[in-house]
Amino acid sequence: MRVSLRAGCRPQAVTLGDETLFLLGPRPPEPSGPLAPRSGERVRERGPRATIAPMPSKARSKAAKSKRPGVGGKKPTLLAGGNPQIAKADGDAPVQAYIAAIPGWKRDVGRRLDALIVRTVPGVLKAVKWNSPFYGVDGQGWFLSFHMFNSHVKVAFFRGRSLRPLPPGESKTPETRYLDLHEDDPFDEAQVASWIRQASELPGWIP
């Protein structure tokens, strides 16, 4: 049998199941509209017919987690001062991911602060915002955060000017006061716990 080719047309190989067919003319356009594969879907072949199969829920969950630094995914990037880069998220999990990624001696300070806050303020709310752990009270806002720097851990009391005694570090924000914790500094747990308790009882900061 003779097959004549029209000008500008070449055979196109198309595999369907176990068979390879050669079609004449331009290759059929890719599906569009409701037939086009959506993001997160894969094509599963059944003999000569291709169907769209949704990605299994476990695979979707794993893929989503892999895109969130530090929460079931790759190791977080360390920013200036060794501060872990963690995506914004609410809850204890992102805070623990942040603390676990802190390098060196500052990780122990982060763990100690987190544990002391939880003991002092039952039911405390947690979140990671702007690559820092935040602690707050439902309906009142955030009262404390901390951040890693090269030589110290900086604890921010958002209503620190109302605390007694006054936390030592000044801020450009009138109401905020800081506590800087260095590697060899004594950790006055009773005083820090008192500041945490006082701060949690005041109206917090709401971004």
C-alpha positions in Angstrom: 0.0 0.0 0.0 1.3 3.4 -0.9 1.0 6.3 1.4 1.6 9.8 0.1 2.7 12.6 2.3 1.3 16.0 2.0 3.7 18.9 1.8 4.9 20.0 5.3 3.7 16.8 7.0 5.9 14.2 8.6 4.9 11.0 10.4 4.4 11.5 14.1 5.1 8.5 16.4 2.5 8.1 19.2 2.8 5.3 21.8 -0.5 3.9 23.1 0.0 1.0 25.6 2.3 -1.5 23.9 1.7 -0.2 20.4 3.4 2.5 18.4 1.4 4.2 15.7 2.6 6.6 13.1 0.1 9.4 12.3 0.2 11.8 9.3 -0.2 15.5 9.7 0.6 17.8 12.5 0.7 16.4 16.1 -2.7 16.8 17.8 -2.8 19.7 20.2 -2.3 19.1 23.9 -5.6 18.8 25.8 -6.9 22.1 27.2 -9.8 23.2 29.3 -11.4 20.6 31.6 -9.5 17.8 29.9 -6.0 19.3 30.7 -4.1 17.7 33.6 -4.2 19.9 36.7 -1.2 20.7 38.9 -0.5 17.7 41.1 -2.0 15.1 38.8 -0.3 12.4 36.8 -1.2 10.5 33.7 -1.9 6.8 34.1 -2.2 4.7 30.9 -4.6 1.8 30.6 -4.0 0.0 27.3 -4.5 2.3 24.4 -6.4 5.0 26.5 -4.8 7.5 28.8 -6.7 8.8 31.9 -5.9 11.4 34.5 -5.2 9.9 38.0 -5.1 12.2 41.0 -1.9 12.0 43.1 -2.5 9.9 46.2 -3.3 11.9 49.3 -0.1 10.7 51.1 2.0 11.8 48.2 0.3 15.2 48.1 0.9 15.6 51.8 4.5 14.7 51.5 5.1 17.0 48.6 3.4 19.9 50.5 5.6 19.3 53.5 8.8 19.2 51.4 8.0 22.8 50.4 7.8 24.0 54.0 11.4 24.6 55.4 11.9 22.8 58.6 8.5 21.1 58.9 9.0 17.6 57.4 11.1 19.0 54.6 14.7 19.9 54.0 17.0 21.4 56.6 16.2 25.1 57.1 18.5 27.8 55.8 20.4 29.7 58.4 20.2 33.5 58.0 22.4 36.2 59.5 23.3 35.4 63.1 22.4 31.8 62.7 18.7 32.5 62.7 16.7 29.7 61.0 14.5 30.5 58.1 11.1 29.0 58.8 7.9 29.6 56.9 5.2 31.5 58.7 2.8 29.1 60.4 0.8 28.8 63.6 1.2 26.2 66.3 3.9 24.4 68.2 5.4 22.4 65.2 7.0 25.3 63.4 8.3 26.7 66.7 9.9 23.3 67.5 11.4 23.2 63.9 12.9 26.6 64.5 14.4 25.6 67.8 15.8 22.4 66.4 17.6 24.3 63.6 19.3 26.8 65.9 23.1 26.2 65.9 25.3 25.7 68.9 24.7 27.0 72.5 21.8 29.2 71.4 19.6 26.1 70.8 19.7 25.3 74.5 18.6 28.8 75.3 15.7 28.6 72.8 14.6 25.3 74.3 14.8 26.7 77.9 12.8 29.8 77.0 10.1 27.8 75.2 9.8 25.4 78.1 9.7 28.2 80.6 7.0 30.1 78.7 4.8 26.9 78.4 5.1 26.3 82.2 4.4 29.9 83.1 1.5 30.5 80.7 -0.7 27.4 80.3 -2.4 27.3 76.9 0.0 29.8 75.4 -0.5 30.2 71.6 2.6 29.8 69.4 3.5 30.8 65.8 6.5 31.5 63.7 6.4 34.9 62.0 9.3 36.7 60.3 11.6 33.9 61.1 11.0 34.2 64.9 8.9 32.3 67.4 6.0 34.3 68.8 4.0 33.6 72.0 0.6 35.0 72.8 -2.7 34.7 74.6 -6.0 34.1 72.8 -7.9 37.3 72.4 -5.1 39.5 73.7 -2.3 39.2 71.0 1.4 38.4 71.1 3.4 39.3 74.3 6.9 37.9 73.5 9.2 36.8 70.7 12.9 35.9 70.4 15.5 36.0 67.6 19.0 34.7 67.1 22.0 37.1 66.6 25.7 36.3 66.2 26.6 36.8 69.9 23.3 36.5 71.7 19.6 35.6 71.8 17.3 38.7 71.9 14.1 38.3 73.8 11.4 41.0 73.0 8.7 41.9 75.4 6.2 43.8 73.3 4.7 45.6 76.4 8.0 45.6 78.2 7.8 49.2 79.4 5.0 48.1 81.7 7.0 45.3 83.3 8.7 45.5 86.7 11.6 45.7 87.1 12.1 47.1 83.6 13.8 44.7 81.2 17.3 46.2 80.4 17.3 46.6 76.7 15.8 49.7 75.0 13.9 49.6 71.7 13.0 52.1 68.9 9.4 51.1 69.7 8.4 52.9 72.9 6.5 50.0 74.5 9.0 47.3 73.7 11.9 46.2 75.9 14.6 43.6 75.2 16.5 41.0 77.2 19.8 39.9 75.5 21.1 36.5 76.6 24.8 35.7 75.9 26.6 32.4 76.1 28.1 32.9 79.5 25.4 35.0 81.0 23.6 33.6 84.1 20.0 32.7 83.4 17.8 34.2 86.1 14.9 31.9 85.6 12.8 33.3 88.4 13.1 36.9 87.0 12.5 35.8 83.4 9.4 33.8 84.5 8.1 36.9 86.3 8.5 39.0 83.2 6.7 36.3 81.1 3.8 36.1 83.5 3.4 39.9 83.7 3.6 40.2 79.9 1.0 37.5 79.4 -1.5 39.4 81.5 -1.2 42.6 79.5 -2.9 43.5 76.2 -0.6 42.0 73.6 0.7 43.2 70.2 -1.5 42.5 67.2 0.2 42.8 63.8 
